[in-house]
Amino acid sequence: MAITRQTMVYEGPGGTFESVVARDDAATTPRPGVLIFPNVLGQKEFDNQRAEMLASLGYIALAADLYGQGKRATREDANPAEHMNALLADHELLRDRLLHAHATLKALPGVDATRTGAIGFCFGGRCCLDLARAGADVAGVASFHGIYKRPPWANATITAKVLVLHGWDDPLAPPEDVVALAAELTEAGADWQLHAHGHTGHAFTDPSVHMRERGLFHQPDADRRSWQAMQNFFAEIFG
């Protein structure tokens, strides 16, 4: 196994984007492709590491830039959500960028374009749900501690299988939002699962988050169990 990274710079809706591809260069047959949508801070090392983890499972992974080249944030910034909020202010542009990221994944050398998936963390968890809502021909999406608000353009039918990995004490996705998402997915005819982790807040997959007083903190058991659930989910989908 020879896991490698490649930086990709390309044009997309509204600008130039810089994403990272991870793959096993020793593999010679077409493989499923999986998108990774980042959290509020944008594309970063955490996402690249998850891409490598997916590549080690036999997938080609694209850690996607949704904000645009050079548009990144840190928790120390005066407004860490600046780029996210700007994108959320234009739901149609966000949808177009999600679909473009998926098309970019499908076009990568070695990707079996008939077998693709997506995962996302926090804002990225919302993004992978929105990709399914947009009607993309994606086999399945896994949302890690996502945001569940329905966009104004959500399709009436969702063909992608959906896995929701949720911290029950997440202040950004309270129980009423979880129930509303379950109702939406049921009405849309989706094949969906919800894994709710007790004593777990937002950002539970990120060891660098230590804001327990705000309900944002790493939870090692939920991190490990949710990643295993994602592996099982994609193994079933992709065969």
Beta strands, then each sheet from edge to edge (+ up, - down):
strand 1: 3-12
strand 2: 15-24
strand 3: 31-37
strand 4: 60-63
strand 5: 111-121
strand 6: 140-144
strand 7: 161-167
strand 8: 192-197
strand 9: 210-211
strand 10: 216-217
sheet 1: 1+ 2- 4+ 3+ 5+ 6+ 7+ 8+
sheet 2: 9+ 10-
end
